[in-house]
Amino acid sequence: MVAPEWVKNVTVFLGGLILVVRQILVRDCTQKVEKLEKDLASMTAKRDTISRNYQNLLKEKVALVKNCDSDKLYLSEQIQQLTSQLADSLILPDITPYTGDPTTFNPWTEGLPIDDSVIADLEYYVYSKTDWLEILKRVQPNVKAVLSRWLKAISDCDDWGLLMAGLVAGCFAKAELSLQGAFMVAWSRTHAYNVYRDSDGVYWVYEPQNNVTVCTLEDAVDPYVTRKLWLMS
């Protein structure tokens, strides 16, 4: 028995409709798969970026550790060199008249104003600016006696700053005080000098080559715009 013509037409129509629906479904699935692939590629790229950033941070950490080790080695070499110069030439002054009313300062809890800092001890003594000036003007002539003339890399600004800090520490030790004073070696981009903290919490820039308190750390201009502090007495 032959199917009526309309049945044939319906069959053809349904077959075409199924084909169209199939193509639509295939296209939608393809688009979804492509979107998922793009999302996956984006996530992979973000993961790779995070991984690279992490690796870069690790490299920066290693570099910082190396720089810190280099600073410590440099300081050790400078101290040895300056100690040999000091051997028989100094009599440390008595600073006890100006150290009787100290305030205790903890740089670990209160912080230092410069991020790139090295701190040796837990606590330090701080004094009024007036007392600091009296202490420093008694110590500085000894530095001048040792570093009597400027020589590049042997008695230049960093040597003045290091020796000044060392002799201040020596005077505190000679006075048999319980803590060292908050007297620091400081560096700008082009210069080395000292910084001390007073009992009011103010940081002062001190030039050891001429025994002058230049300005506050906050108000400093070149060459005293400080980038590094060593509180290592």
TORVO-727783 format. One record per residue (C-alpha): x, y, z; chain; residue number from 1; residue in three letters. Coordinates in Angstrom, 3 decimals. Layout:
// residues N
REC      east     north        up  chaine  num  residu
REC         X         Y         Z       A  NUM     ALA
...
// end
This chain:
// residues 233
REC      east     north        up  chaine  num  residu
REC     0.000     0.000     0.000       A    1     MET
REC     1.409     3.362    -1.012       A    2     VAL
REC     1.415     6.124     1.675       A    3     ALA
REC    -0.613     9.176     0.877       A    4     PRO
REC     1.222    12.182    -0.426       A    5     GLU
REC     0.559    14.222     2.728       A    6     TRP
REC     2.157    11.524     4.845       A    7     VAL
REC     5.264    11.760     2.714       A    8     LYS
REC     5.294    15.528     3.062       A    9     ASN
REC     4.924    15.349     6.857       A   10     VAL
REC     7.737    12.784     7.019       A   11     THR
REC    10.023    15.006     4.969       A   12     VAL
REC     9.086    18.022     7.092       A   13     PHE
REC     9.753    16.201    10.349       A   14     LEU
REC    13.049    14.906     9.015       A   15     GLY
REC    14.086    18.437     8.081       A   16     GLY
REC    12.925    19.782    11.441       A   17     LEU
REC    14.936    17.141    13.279       A   18     ILE
REC    17.981    18.050    11.205       A   19     LEU
REC    17.546    21.760    11.988       A   20     VAL
REC    17.050    21.066    15.688       A   21     VAL
REC    20.138    18.839    15.667       A   22     ARG
REC    22.184    21.547    13.989       A   23     GLN
REC    20.965    24.117    16.558       A   24     ILE
REC    21.859    21.776    19.422       A   25     LEU
REC    25.252    21.036    17.903       A   26     VAL
REC    25.930    24.761    17.429       A   27     ARG
REC    24.875    25.560    21.019       A   28     ASP
REC    27.008    22.755    22.388       A   29     CYS
REC    29.914    23.884    20.234       A   30     THR
REC    29.573    27.472    21.502       A   31     GLN
REC    29.425    26.268    25.103       A   32     LYS
REC    32.480    24.081    24.596       A   33     VAL
REC    34.346    26.981    22.988       A   34     GLU
REC    33.374    29.255    25.910       A   35     LYS
REC    34.547    26.660    28.399       A   36     LEU
REC    37.820    26.321    26.490       A   37     GLU
REC    38.278    30.117    26.553       A   38     LYS
REC    37.466    30.233    30.272       A   39     ASP
REC    39.917    27.409    30.883       A   40     LEU
REC    42.581    29.217    28.841       A   41     ALA
REC    41.928    32.416    30.802       A   42     SER
REC    42.156    30.574    34.120       A   43     MET
REC    45.348    28.886    32.960       A   44     THR
REC    46.815    32.252    31.973       A   45     ALA
REC    45.872    33.724    35.360       A   46     LYS
REC    47.386    30.717    37.106       A   47     ARG
REC    50.578    31.128    35.082       A   48     ASP
REC    50.671    34.848    35.922       A   49     THR
REC    50.222    34.130    39.632       A   50     ILE
REC    52.934    31.482    39.413       A   51     SER
REC    55.321    33.917    37.683       A   52     ARG
REC    54.564    36.616    40.258       A   53     ASN
REC    55.221    34.135    43.042       A   54     TYR
REC    58.525    33.139    41.471       A   55     GLN
REC    59.460    36.812    41.092       A   56     ASN
REC    58.632    37.420    44.764       A   57     LEU
REC    60.834    34.483    45.710       A   58     LEU
REC    63.664    35.945    43.610       A   59     LYS
REC    63.197    39.351    45.268       A   60     GLU
REC    63.282    37.684    48.696       A   61     LYS
REC    66.518    35.897    47.819       A   62     VAL
REC    67.979    39.173    46.523       A   63     ALA
REC    66.991    40.986    49.736       A   64     LEU
REC    68.607    38.281    51.842       A   65     VAL
REC    71.777    38.538    49.746       A   66     LYS
REC    71.770    42.325    50.110       A   67     ASN
REC    71.327    41.997    53.867       A   68     CYS
REC    74.213    39.548    54.038       A   69     ASP
REC    76.280    41.909    51.904       A   70     SER
REC    75.463    44.806    54.261       A   71     ASP
REC    76.485    42.746    57.280       A   72     LYS
REC    79.740    41.724    55.606       A   73     LEU
REC    80.439    45.329    54.638       A   74     TYR
REC    79.756    46.510    58.191       A   75     LEU
REC    81.990    43.800    59.652       A   76     SER
REC    84.853    44.746    57.325       A   77     GLU
REC    84.442    48.444    58.104       A   78     GLN
REC    84.404    47.799    61.846       A   79     ILE
REC    87.583    45.738    61.626       A   80     GLN
REC    89.277    48.419    59.580       A   81     GLN
REC    88.231    51.223    61.892       A   82     LEU
REC    89.114    49.224    64.989       A   83     THR
REC    92.687    48.887    63.759       A   84     SER
REC    92.847    52.664    63.332       A   85     GLN
REC    91.466    53.216    66.810       A   86     LEU
REC    93.834    50.849    68.567       A   87     ALA
REC    95.917    53.189    70.700       A   88     ASP
REC    94.645    56.622    69.772       A   89     SER
REC    91.495    57.205    71.804       A   90     LEU
REC    90.364    57.985    75.302       A   91     ILE
REC    86.583    57.797    75.350       A   92     LEU
REC    84.902    60.803    76.979       A   93     PRO
REC    82.700    60.551    80.057       A   94     ASP
REC    79.057    61.078    79.067       A   95     ILE
REC    77.472    60.146    82.405       A   96     THR
REC    76.473    63.763    83.287       A   97     PRO
REC    74.039    63.653    80.352       A   98     TYR
REC    72.688    60.089    80.605       A   99     THR
REC    70.980    60.175    83.999       A  100     GLY
REC    67.404    60.656    82.766       A  101     ASP
REC    66.802    58.209    79.909       A  102     PRO
REC    63.572    57.089    78.283       A  103     THR
REC    63.327    53.561    76.923       A  104     THR
REC    62.561    53.116    73.219       A  105     PHE
REC    61.549    49.799    71.577       A  106     ASN
REC    61.987    50.073    67.775       A  107     PRO
REC    60.420    46.636    67.223       A  108     TRP
REC    57.044    47.748    68.568       A  109     THR
REC    57.193    51.475    67.765       A  110     GLU
REC    58.920    51.036    64.399       A  111     GLY
REC    61.450    53.185    62.573       A  112     LEU
REC    60.545    55.894    60.044       A  113     PRO
REC    62.491    54.218    57.209       A  114     ILE
REC    61.364    50.823    55.874       A  115     ASP
REC    64.874    49.713    54.913       A  116     ASP
REC    66.247    49.395    58.427       A  117     SER
REC    68.450    47.064    60.463       A  118     VAL
REC    67.828    46.797    64.220       A  119     ILE
REC    70.243    44.988    66.529       A  120     ALA
REC    68.825    45.212    70.064       A  121     ASP
REC    65.374    45.008    71.619       A  122     LEU
REC    65.428    48.374    73.391       A  123     GLU
REC    67.462    51.590    73.445       A  124     TYR
REC    67.806    54.695    75.592       A  125     TYR
REC    66.702    58.055    74.213       A  126     VAL
REC    67.394    61.496    75.655       A  127     TYR
REC    66.368    65.083    75.170       A  128     SER
REC    67.898    66.803    72.166       A  129     LYS
REC    69.907    68.986    74.550       A  130     THR
REC    71.485    65.952    76.226       A  131     ASP
REC    72.187    64.319    72.864       A  132     TRP
REC    74.013    67.458    71.700       A  133     LEU
REC    76.171    67.405    74.813       A  134     GLU
REC    76.994    63.720    74.300       A  135     ILE
REC    77.795    64.086    70.616       A  136     LEU
REC    79.977    67.156    70.900       A  137     LYS
REC    82.195    65.206    73.324       A  138     ARG
REC    82.442    62.152    71.058       A  139     VAL
REC    82.931    63.829    67.665       A  140     GLN
REC    86.484    65.213    68.269       A  141     PRO
REC    87.660    61.607    68.706       A  142     ASN
REC    86.235    60.698    65.301       A  143     VAL
REC    87.942    63.724    63.802       A  144     LYS
REC    91.231    62.681    65.418       A  145     ALA
REC    91.119    59.273    63.753       A  146     VAL
REC    89.751    60.350    60.370       A  147     LEU
REC    91.900    63.447    60.195       A  148     SER
REC    91.669    63.836    56.427       A  149     ARG
REC    89.189    62.754    53.792       A  150     TRP
REC    90.259    59.797    51.671       A  151     LEU
REC    87.915    58.084    49.235       A  152     LYS
REC    86.792    54.613    50.414       A  153     ALA
REC    88.929    54.772    53.566       A  154     ILE
REC    87.853    57.884    55.484       A  155     SER
REC    84.866    59.233    53.606       A  156     ASP
REC    81.294    59.858    54.761       A  157     CYS
REC    80.325    56.253    55.551       A  158     ASP
REC    83.471    55.828    57.664       A  159     ASP
REC    82.593    58.988    59.605       A  160     TRP
REC    79.067    57.734    60.216       A  161     GLY
REC    80.182    54.236    61.231       A  162     LEU
REC    82.982    55.433    63.496       A  163     LEU
REC    80.738    58.022    65.130       A  164     MET
REC    78.147    55.343    65.887       A  165     ALA
REC    80.853    53.009    67.157       A  166     GLY
REC    82.345    55.591    69.527       A  167     LEU
REC    78.922    56.597    70.828       A  168     VAL
REC    78.309    52.904    71.570       A  169     ALA
REC    81.727    52.736    73.253       A  170     GLY
REC    80.876    55.685    75.482       A  171     CYS
REC    77.593    54.083    76.532       A  172     PHE
REC    79.483    50.887    77.365       A  173     ALA
REC    82.158    52.824    79.292       A  174     LYS
REC    79.400    54.532    81.303       A  175     ALA
REC    78.081    51.038    82.175       A  176     GLU
REC    74.552    51.902    81.080       A  177     LEU
REC    71.963    49.145    80.760       A  178     SER
REC    71.099    49.974    77.132       A  179     LEU
REC    72.745    51.593    74.140       A  180     GLN
REC    71.487    54.928    72.820       A  181     GLY
REC    69.207    55.192    69.788       A  182     ALA
REC    71.988    56.532    67.572       A  183     PHE
REC    72.007    55.275    63.981       A  184     MET
REC    74.042    55.185    60.800       A  185     VAL
REC    72.015    56.552    57.885       A  186     ALA
REC    72.295    56.594    54.104       A  187     TRP
REC    70.738    58.728    51.423       A  188     SER
REC    71.283    58.131    47.724       A  189     ARG
REC    74.636    59.964    47.799       A  190     THR
REC    75.718    60.405    51.413       A  191     HIS
REC    76.207    58.680    54.777       A  192     ALA
REC    75.725    60.327    58.188       A  193     TYR
REC    73.933    59.676    61.491       A  194     ASN
REC    70.435    59.949    62.910       A  195     VAL
REC    69.390    59.993    66.563       A  196     TYR
REC    65.973    59.772    68.206       A  197     ARG
REC    65.178    62.076    71.110       A  198     ASP
REC    62.852    61.489    74.059       A  199     SER
REC    60.049    63.375    72.284       A  200     ASP
REC    60.073    60.832    69.461       A  201     GLY
REC    61.731    63.190    66.973       A  202     VAL
REC    64.416    61.824    64.641       A  203     TYR
REC    67.310    64.236    63.998       A  204     TRP
REC    69.821    64.160    61.151       A  205     VAL
REC    73.362    64.551    62.476       A  206     TYR
REC    76.432    65.344    60.368       A  207     GLU
REC    79.447    63.751    62.091       A  208     PRO
REC    81.981    65.537    59.908       A  209     GLN
REC    81.204    68.917    61.503       A  210     ASN
REC    79.180    68.004    64.635       A  211     ASN
REC    75.976    69.667    63.368       A  212     VAL
REC    72.395    68.525    63.875       A  213     THR
REC    71.151    69.442    60.416       A  214     VAL
REC    67.375    69.066    60.626       A  215     CYS
REC    64.641    66.607    61.515       A  216     THR
REC    64.507    63.450    59.446       A  217     LEU
REC    61.040    64.470    58.276       A  218     GLU
REC    62.245    67.844    56.947       A  219     ASP
REC    65.454    66.583    55.338       A  220     ALA
REC    66.456    67.618    51.832       A  221     VAL
REC    69.317    66.337    49.674       A  222     ASP
REC    71.810    64.994    50.526       A  223     PRO
REC    70.003    63.901    53.723       A  224     TYR
REC    66.847    62.322    52.249       A  225     VAL
REC    67.302    59.037    54.078       A  226     THR
REC    66.821    55.654    52.405       A  227     ARG
REC    68.425    53.291    54.952       A  228     LYS
REC    68.938    53.188    58.705       A  229     LEU
REC    71.194    50.967    60.823       A  230     TRP
REC    70.320    50.952    64.516       A  231     LEU
REC    73.144    48.584    65.441       A  232     MET
REC    74.825    50.027    68.496       A  233     SER
// end
